[in-house]
């Protein structure tokens, strides 16, 4: 899209870009700029949401017995 057309239809272009489109703007047929949507801000992580709802067994880090280990290794 050339600069004149982009200026004329800027509001429509912004709506299209907000919907996910990407627009290249050219001057004299040479690409000069790219309009692209701004990524949505990452949501802040809330640590401890499941505190008291999940119990980790005392033997969680204990070595696996031979039968279970063999199953994981495909033996």
C-alpha angles and dihedrals in degrees: 000000000000124000095251092054091045091053091048094050101030095128092052091046092052090052091050092048091048087055090056105272124131121217128198115206118206135196116208088348094305116116108244108163143015126216111204134164119268111243114249112259114260114254115245112253116241110213119206097028091136097040109143093012099082126052120201110207118241091240094051093120096037117122115267118251117251095258094053093042091052090052091053091048093048095245 
